[in-house]
């Protein structure tokens, strides 16, 4: 049975905090690009961009985009992958900008490692940061998130489920499978 970890209100508070932390770290919204990793990272990046726009009305109109990493993964032959989605970079590209990669769950680090390779094909960012809604641990690569909604220590047997209204019809984070 799934156990609720974050409610809709918890997710909204976490994204608001992450948005403020991004702005503080970057000293504003200039030269900032948010790239969500499909599927749920894209929705989260768009939400963060909307929050940043409310905090800083003079923020660039198009902060958020999407970075598909499917074909850059090192486990393509071993795991089931989703259909590639288009990569959409905001106008102005990433050269010389601070790029914040946005994903729903940070686990092994393999997705983020693939994102670095995909990003290198797009240009040369001044800096790359990572924002995740949930950090569950169990890294296989030396990767750490700069902005975290919730640290959620978990067993490798457990599954973290992120549901977002844009994709799933509601907002929730649940965990299940640890004691079966």
Secondary structure, 3 states (H helix, E strand, C coil): CCEEEECHHHHHHHHHHHHHHHHHHHCCCCCEEEEECCCHHHHHHHHHHHHHHHHCCCCCCCCEEECCCHHHCCCCCCCCCCCCCCCECCCCCCCCCEEEEEEEEECCCHHHHHHHHHHHCCCCCCEEEEEEEEECCCCCCCCCCCEEEEECCCCCCCEEEEECHHHHCCCEEEEECCCC
